[in-house]
Amino acid sequence: MAKYGKKAQSSVEHAMEKKKKGSLESGKSKKKVKSRKQAIAIGLSEARKKGAKVPKKKGAKKSSHKTGGRKKSSK
């Protein structure tokens, strides 16, 4: 089974072409994208907005932070 749909593939291709031309900009800052990985991420993000078949983004991993509180003593 394919991981990405055809819409997603064409969206990434479009983003890569824009990157090569030097016209691909990132988010609110509108800075020029130089990284290949960032261009792919922008293409996938645009595909998600269009409703293409793209897996969900991997969120930041939450650390299993244990609280260092006192233990309750049962009497």
N, C-alpha and C positions, 0 to 999 in steps of 0.2 A: 504494500500500500504506500502510495506517495505521501511524503511529508508535507509538501507544498503544492498548491494548485497552480494551474496555468496563469491565472490572473496575478498571483503572487510573483511568479517567474517573470512575467512581462513588466511588472512594477519595479522589480529589482533591476532588470535590464535597463529600464528607462532612467532609474536613479544613477546607475553606473555610467551611462552615456553622458548625463548631466555633469557627473563628477569629472569625467575625462575632458569635457569642454571647459570646466572650471566655473560652472554656473550653479552647482548644487550648494544650497545654503542650509544651515542647521537651525532648527527651532526659532526661538525668540531673538537670539543674539544675531542671527543672520550672518554668521561667520562662514567663510568658504570651507567646505569639507575637503580634507586632504587624505583622510584615512579610508582605505578600501572597506574595512569592517563597518565603519560608521555609515558609509554609503549604502551598504547592504541593509543595515538596521533601519535606515530611513525608508528604503524601498519596501521592506516588510511592514513597517509601521503604516505606510500609505496603503498597502494592500489590505491590512486589517481594517482600516477605516472604510474601504470600499466593500468589505464583506467577503473577501477572498478566503480560501482555505489555508489558514496559517496557524500553527500551534500557538498557544498563549505564551506571553513573555515569561521568562523565568525571573521571579522576584528576587530581591536580596535575601540571602539565607539568614534566618534568625538564629542567633546563637542560643544554646541551651544554658542560659544564665541562671544559676541557682542563687536564691536569696540566702544571705548569710544571717538570717534572723535566728532568734533563740527558739529552741524546741519547747513545745508545751509538755509540761510534766503532769502525768495523771496521778492523782492521789487517791 
